[in-house]
Amino acid sequence: METVKFKAGDVTLTGNLFLPDTIEPVPGIVVAGTWTSVKEQMANRYAERLADRGFAALSFDFTGYGESGGEPRDYELPERKIADIHHAVTFLADHPAVDADRLGALGVCAAAMYMSANAAADPRVRSLALVAPWLHDLEICHQVYGGADGVAGKLAEATQARANFEATGEVEYVPVVSGSDPRAAMPFDIDFYLNPSRGGLPQWPNRFAVMAWEGWLGYDSISLSSRITQPVLLVHSEAAAIPEGARRFYAGLTGPKKSIWTDGDQFAFYDQEPQVTTAVNAAATHFTHTLP
């Protein structure tokens, strides 16, 4: 593993590049994890495992997260994350250890939306793997966030937070995860995020910019599927997050596709066995066949 830095517009992003033990250029895979996450929570794990299987794999912190630059901090903005992925692909394509004609992307949870959006517009990405993908549109957001009234309430909070930010430069935050704060982005006690031996790491501040609800709730990832022609692998579970979204997305894909439905809740795919190995092995096989 080597620590790398690359530009995303005016911002410098920091990542970890995991390389296999070979002197020949190899396929390159951009890897990213859940919303609000830093690379140490799950992206590093998948990238390292892919390198063990012969790929150059890049995990990185998005703009405003972790070791990367950019303001506002900890602001879940889909368009900004999609642009960051595009710059990450450029970095991999230019790296001497990587075969620029064999580039793929792996997204865990919410990164499945962002990887899909970039792939729909970026022909350099030849293959896509989505692990426990969170894929939503407004209909699914209504189901997840308390119906039309629940979504409207969060959008009203976002509008107020945005106005305050523009007037004062101050960002209003709530916890990402909290069982005691009803305004938390995920108002539950989730062991993965709260357990220091799992994802409750010091690099992750557990905060969510309230003004981010606007971009998050308004993002339609289901409609992306009809624009994706690259081969797609989808690994998911009925016990994981919003399987309906994954099924609808998968049905709309127009190119080669394969789905693997296995066991485990959403968080098991982040750091537990056998889910991680199942997903990595499937992704490695997929990339080997689609990035020949």
Helices and strands as residue ranges (DSSP letters): E 2-8, E 11-18, E 26-32, H 43-52, E 56-60, H 78-94, E 98-108, H 111-121, E 125-131, H 138-144, H 147-168, E 173-174, H 191-194, E 208-209, G 210-212, H 213-217, G 222-227, E 232-237, H 243-252, E 257-262, H 268-271, H 275-290
